Amino acid sequence: VSRAALPTMERIALGANACWFKSGDAAFKAYRLAPELNSFSGRPRILLVPRNSPESRPMLVVQAEGNPAKLDAFGPVMNEAISGRIATDVKRWAKGGKGC
């Protein structure tokens, strides 16, 4: 499993899409996923944005940088009860895990 930033964020984006959105998870119904993996800054990232206002400020940013990737997750959602689950899911997917 590659530990570089881009492949790590690709795994996280696939996991988030499958487990948080395609599964119909109620905790994420108010949001939509906005992947920004083609980053010229060297920090590929995914965003959670309000479902009905995708141009609004992101509610969650998960980004990686370097090799091995240094992960960072921040935004208003990380101050809510679901933040522990987000952190656990992101770490699992970053390590190569595929489950929800």
Backbone as JSON, one array per atom type, in Angstrom:
{
  "sequence": "VSRAALPTMERIALGANACWFKSGDAAFKAYRLAPELNSFSGRPRILLVPRNSPESRPMLVVQAEGNPAKLDAFGPVMNEAISGRIATDVKRWAKGGKGC",
  "N": [[0.85, -1.19, 0.0], [0.72, 2.1, -0.98], [2.1, 4.88, 0.67], [2.18, 7.51, 0.01], [0.94, 10.9, -0.45], [-1.1, 11.34, -2.53], [-2.08, 8.65, -3.38], [-2.98, 7.84, -0.86], [-5.01, 9.7, -0.27], [-6.71, 9.1, -2.37], [-7.61, 6.54, -1.63], [-8.96, 7.23, 0.73], [-10.96, 8.92, -0.28], [-12.44, 7.12, -1.87], [-13.34, 5.33, 0.12], [-14.84, 7.1, 1.77], [-16.82, 7.93, -0.03], [-18.15, 5.48, -0.59], [-18.87, 4.5, 2.0], [-19.93, 6.63, 3.53], [-21.66, 8.03, 1.85], [-22.81, 6.64, -0.53], [-23.9, 4.52, 0.85], [-26.02, 5.61, 2.12], [-25.89, 6.69, 4.65], [-27.22, 8.2, 7.44], [-25.95, 10.13, 9.02], [-24.47, 11.63, 7.3], [-26.17, 12.78, 5.5], [-26.77, 15.47, 5.15], [-24.7, 16.48, 3.71], [-22.39, 16.67, 0.89], [-19.88, 15.0, -1.02], [-16.84, 16.39, -2.07], [-14.28, 15.81, -3.89], [-10.92, 16.86, -4.2], [-8.5, 15.98, -5.63], [-6.51, 16.41, -7.51], [-4.12, 18.27, -6.92], [-2.2, 21.14, -7.09], [-0.73, 22.15, -5.11], [0.38, 20.11, -3.77], [-1.1, 18.96, -1.83], [-3.42, 16.88, -1.82], [-6.96, 16.61, -1.37], [-10.15, 16.01, 0.28], [-13.44, 17.3, 0.48], [-16.21, 17.98, 2.6], [-19.18, 19.33, 1.85], [-22.06, 21.48, 2.27], [-25.03, 19.84, 1.31], [-27.09, 21.1, -0.2], [-25.89, 23.41, -0.95], [-23.33, 23.5, -2.45], [-21.32, 25.3, -3.12], [-20.7, 26.62, -0.86], [-18.77, 27.28, 2.14], [-16.52, 24.7, 3.09], [-17.5, 22.04, 5.3], [-15.95, 20.11, 6.3], [-12.56, 19.3, 5.9], [-10.31, 17.04, 4.63], [-7.03, 16.32, 4.29], [-3.86, 15.45, 2.78], [-0.28, 15.31, 2.88], [2.96, 14.93, 1.55], [5.35, 12.12, 1.75], [6.02, 9.55, 3.74], [2.46, 10.08, 3.87], [1.2, 12.84, 5.64], [-1.57, 13.24, 7.47], [-4.4, 15.41, 7.81], [-7.31, 16.61, 9.34], [-9.95, 18.84, 9.44], [-12.33, 21.4, 10.36], [-15.75, 22.57, 10.86], [-17.34, 20.22, 11.3], [-15.67, 18.56, 12.7], [-15.98, 19.28, 15.29], [-18.23, 18.13, 16.16], [-20.33, 15.39, 17.31], [-19.85, 13.27, 15.57], [-17.2, 13.35, 14.89], [-15.26, 11.59, 15.99], [-15.82, 9.17, 14.72], [-15.32, 9.9, 12.06], [-12.53, 10.4, 12.18], [-11.59, 7.82, 12.86], [-12.48, 6.28, 10.64], [-11.09, 7.58, 8.51], [-8.39, 7.12, 9.22], [-8.31, 4.31, 9.05], [-8.89, 3.84, 6.31], [-6.72, 5.21, 5.21], [-4.63, 3.56, 5.88], [-5.1, 1.43, 4.24], [-7.31, -0.13, 4.66], [-10.58, -1.32, 3.81], [-13.16, -1.48, 4.71], [-16.34, -0.38, 6.15]],
  "CA": [[0.0, 0.0, 0.0], [1.51, 3.32, -1.07], [1.85, 5.83, 1.76], [2.28, 8.88, -0.5], [-0.27, 11.7, -0.24], [-2.17, 11.13, -3.5], [-2.76, 7.36, -3.24], [-3.66, 7.81, 0.44], [-6.26, 10.45, -0.38], [-7.6, 8.35, -3.27], [-8.25, 5.49, -0.8], [-9.89, 7.89, 1.65], [-12.1, 9.4, -1.08], [-13.25, 5.95, -2.23], [-14.0, 4.86, 1.34], [-15.86, 8.07, 2.19], [-17.93, 7.87, -0.99], [-18.89, 4.23, -0.42], [-19.38, 4.27, 3.35], [-20.68, 7.75, 4.07], [-22.65, 8.58, 0.93], [-23.56, 5.62, -1.3], [-24.6, 3.64, 1.78], [-27.2, 6.32, 2.63], [-25.66, 6.95, 6.07], [-27.97, 9.38, 7.88], [-25.06, 11.12, 9.61], [-23.85, 12.43, 6.24], [-27.21, 13.17, 4.55], [-26.77, 16.92, 4.94], [-23.47, 16.87, 3.01], [-21.96, 15.97, -0.33], [-18.43, 14.85, -1.11], [-16.19, 17.15, -3.14], [-12.85, 15.48, -3.91], [-9.98, 17.74, -4.9], [-7.3, 15.14, -5.58], [-5.5, 16.99, -8.4], [-3.7, 19.47, -6.22], [-0.89, 21.67, -7.48], [-0.04, 22.52, -3.86], [0.94, 18.91, -3.15], [-1.99, 18.55, -0.74], [-4.73, 16.4, -2.28], [-7.92, 16.67, -0.26], [-11.58, 15.85, 0.04], [-14.24, 18.26, 1.24], [-17.63, 17.76, 2.82], [-19.85, 20.62, 1.68], [-23.5, 21.33, 2.45], [-25.67, 19.17, 0.17], [-27.87, 22.02, -1.03], [-25.11, 24.62, -1.19], [-21.96, 23.0, -2.63], [-20.34, 26.38, -3.26], [-20.46, 27.16, 0.47], [-17.55, 26.93, 2.85], [-16.53, 23.28, 3.48], [-17.75, 21.69, 6.7], [-14.84, 19.22, 6.67], [-11.46, 19.15, 4.96], [-9.34, 15.99, 4.95], [-5.96, 16.48, 3.31], [-2.61, 14.75, 3.04], [0.89, 15.95, 2.29], [4.23, 14.25, 1.73], [5.51, 10.67, 1.62], [4.65, 9.11, 3.95], [1.47, 11.15, 3.97], [0.78, 13.4, 6.93], [-3.0, 13.54, 7.32], [-4.99, 16.46, 8.63], [-8.76, 16.75, 9.17], [-10.4, 19.99, 10.21], [-13.58, 22.02, 9.94], [-16.8, 22.55, 11.88], [-17.84, 18.87, 11.6], [-14.77, 17.92, 13.66], [-16.41, 19.69, 16.63], [-19.5, 17.47, 16.41], [-20.24, 14.03, 17.85], [-19.41, 12.34, 14.53], [-15.77, 13.54, 14.62], [-14.52, 10.38, 16.33], [-16.03, 8.2, 13.64], [-14.59, 10.39, 10.89], [-11.1, 10.16, 12.4], [-11.36, 6.37, 12.8], [-12.64, 5.86, 9.24], [-9.99, 8.13, 7.7], [-7.15, 6.39, 9.55], [-8.43, 2.95, 8.51], [-8.75, 3.89, 4.85], [-5.35, 5.65, 4.89], [-3.75, 2.38, 6.04], [-5.42, 0.44, 3.23], [-8.56, -0.82, 5.0], [-11.66, -1.03, 2.85], [-14.49, -1.61, 5.33], [-17.04, 0.79, 6.65]],
  "C": [[0.89, 1.24, 0.0], [1.11, 4.29, 0.04], [1.98, 7.29, 1.31], [0.92, 9.58, -0.4], [-1.39, 11.37, -1.22], [-2.83, 9.77, -3.39], [-3.5, 7.23, -1.91], [-5.0, 8.52, 0.34], [-7.23, 9.79, -1.36], [-8.33, 7.26, -2.5], [-9.29, 6.11, 0.13], [-11.14, 8.36, 0.9], [-13.02, 8.24, -1.46], [-14.02, 5.42, -1.02], [-15.11, 5.79, 1.79], [-17.07, 8.01, 1.26], [-18.78, 6.62, -0.75], [-19.58, 4.15, 0.94], [-20.23, 5.42, 3.9], [-21.82, 8.18, 3.16], [-23.46, 7.53, 0.19], [-24.34, 4.69, -0.39], [-25.88, 4.29, 2.33], [-27.1, 6.63, 4.12], [-26.31, 8.27, 6.48], [-27.08, 10.48, 8.44], [-24.46, 12.05, 8.56], [-24.87, 12.93, 5.21], [-27.2, 14.67, 4.22], [-25.6, 17.41, 4.09], [-23.33, 16.16, 1.67], [-20.44, 15.98, -0.34], [-17.9, 15.64, -2.3], [-14.7, 16.82, -3.11], [-12.06, 16.49, -4.72], [-8.62, 17.05, -4.87], [-6.18, 15.67, -6.47], [-5.06, 18.32, -7.84], [-2.31, 19.9, -6.67], [-0.08, 22.07, -6.25], [0.63, 21.31, -3.22], [0.12, 18.41, -1.98], [-3.33, 18.11, -1.3], [-5.68, 16.36, -1.09], [-9.32, 16.29, -0.72], [-12.29, 16.84, 0.95], [-15.63, 17.69, 1.46], [-18.26, 19.14, 2.76], [-21.34, 20.41, 1.9], [-24.16, 20.8, 1.17], [-26.36, 20.15, -0.76], [-27.14, 23.32, -1.34], [-23.64, 24.26, -1.38], [-20.9, 24.08, -2.8], [-19.98, 27.01, -1.92], [-19.13, 26.68, 1.05], [-17.62, 25.44, 3.27], [-16.78, 23.1, 4.98], [-16.66, 20.76, 7.23], [-13.82, 19.23, 5.54], [-10.57, 18.03, 5.48], [-8.27, 16.09, 3.87], [-4.72, 15.72, 3.75], [-1.49, 15.48, 2.33], [2.1, 15.07, 2.56], [4.2, 12.75, 1.5], [6.5, 10.2, 2.68], [3.71, 10.29, 4.22], [1.23, 11.55, 5.42], [-0.66, 13.86, 6.73], [-3.42, 14.66, 8.26], [-6.48, 16.52, 8.32], [-9.23, 17.89, 10.05], [-11.68, 20.56, 9.6], [-14.63, 21.87, 11.01], [-17.31, 21.15, 12.25], [-16.95, 18.17, 12.63], [-15.05, 18.36, 15.1], [-17.74, 19.04, 17.01], [-19.27, 16.03, 16.88], [-19.66, 13.03, 16.85], [-17.89, 12.4, 14.28], [-14.93, 12.3, 14.94], [-14.63, 9.32, 15.25], [-15.28, 8.61, 12.38], [-13.11, 10.07, 11.04], [-10.76, 8.68, 12.28], [-11.45, 5.86, 11.37], [-11.46, 6.32, 8.4], [-8.69, 7.39, 7.97], [-7.18, 4.98, 8.96], [-8.22, 2.94, 7.01], [-7.34, 4.3, 4.45], [-4.37, 4.48, 4.96], [-4.05, 1.27, 5.04], [-6.67, -0.37, 3.51], [-9.67, -0.42, 4.07], [-13.05, -1.03, 3.49], [-15.07, -0.3, 5.77], [-16.98, 0.82, 8.16]]
}
